[in-house]
């Protein structure tokens, strides 16, 4: 049974290899045909007068530039669409900000003094902690232990 299995696997591999080789041969044949066409076109171009060669070159360059321009136009259209979309989103967000600001101006009077008190308290706390602390060198281990815990 083992030799038969190995023989079957070997035949499968041989078949796959032959299929790959056939595909590669076909690909080489197509490439050779394309090369022959290009060589034929090149030889015909060389036989033409210099003026005609220049004209053909210009036609090819015009075709290339036209295709490039079409690609750039497509890109420009995409960017313009994106710009319009972003402008719409900006208008929506600006409207939301304006609505939010308008709602903040209508906050009841009871809240406003409370907010002011909180701001004052924060300002006082900031003032209390400005500057450097002074300590004795021998207290350093105790300070470090207290800072860590």
N, C-alpha and C positions, 0 to 999 in steps of 0.2 A: 504494500500500500504506500509506503513512504517513497520508493522510487517513482511510482506512478504519479504521486502528488508533485514531486519535484519535476518530473517530466512535463506535467501539465502546466506548472508555473513557468518553466523554461519556454514552452511553446507560446504561452500568453505574452511573455516578455519579448520573444522573437516577433510575434505578430504586432505588438505595440511599436517595436523598433522599426519594423518594415513600414508601418503606417506613418510614423514620424518621418522616415526617410522619403517616402513618397510625397508627403506634404512639403518637405524642404526642397525636393526636386522641382515640384510645381512652382514654388516660390522663386527658385533660381531661374526657371524658365521665364516666368513673368518679368523678373528683373532684367534678364538678358534682352527680352523683347523691348522693354522700355528703354534700355540703353541703346539698342540699335535704332529705335525711333529718334532718340535725342541726337545720336551721331549723324543720322541721315539729315535731320533738320539743321544741324550745325554745318555739315558739308554744303548743304544748299545755301545756307546763309553766307558761307565763305565764297561761293561762286557768284553771289550777287554783287552788284556795284557797291562801292563804299557809301554812296548816297542812300541806297535802299537799305543797307545794313544799319545806317544811322536811323533811318525812319522806323525800321522794325524795332530797334532798341528803344526809340522814343515811344512807340506804341506799347511795348511791354512795360515801360516805366509809367506811362499814363494809366494803364490797366492796374498796375500795382498801387499807384497813388489813389486811384478811384476806389479800389477796395479798402484801402486804409482809411480814406475819408468816410466811407460808409460805416466802417467799424467805429470811427470816432463820433459820427452822428448818433449812432445807437447809444454809445456811452453817454453822450451829452443829454439825450432824451431821458435816459435812466436817471442821471444826476438831477435834471430839472424836475422830474417826477418826485424824486426823493426830497428835493428842496421844498416843493409845494407841500408835501406831506409834513415835513418838519415845521414849516411856517404855520400850518393848521394846528399842529400840536402845541406850538408856542402860543398861539392865540388862545387855545383852550386853557393852557396853564396860566396865562396872564389873567384870564377871566376868573379862574379859580382863586388866584392871589388877590385880585380886587374884591371878590366876594368875601374872602376870608378877612381882609383888612376892614371891609365895611361891617362885617359882623363883630369885629373886635371893638370898633368905635361905639357899638350899641351894647357893650357889656354893662350890666347893672352897676350903679354907683357903689354898692356895698363891696364889690370885689376890688375896685381900684385902690382904695386906701390899704387894704390888706396886701396887695401887690407892692405898694410903695414901702410898707413896713418890712416886707421880706427883703427888698433891695437894700434898705438902710441897714438891716441886720447883717447882710452879707458884706456890706462895705465896712462895717465896724469890725467884723471878724478878720477881714483882710488887713486892716490897720493893726490889729493886735499881734499879728504874726510876722510883721516886717522886721528885718534886722537879723543879727546873729546872736546865738545864746552863748553865755560865758560859763565855763565850768573849770573845776580844778582837775589837774592831771590825774590825781589819785582816784577821782570819781569816775574816770573813763570806763573801767570794766563794768561798774554798776549801771552807767548810762547805756552802754551797749546791750547789756542783758535786758534792761527795761525796754529798749527800742525793739529788740527781737521779740520779746514776749508781748 
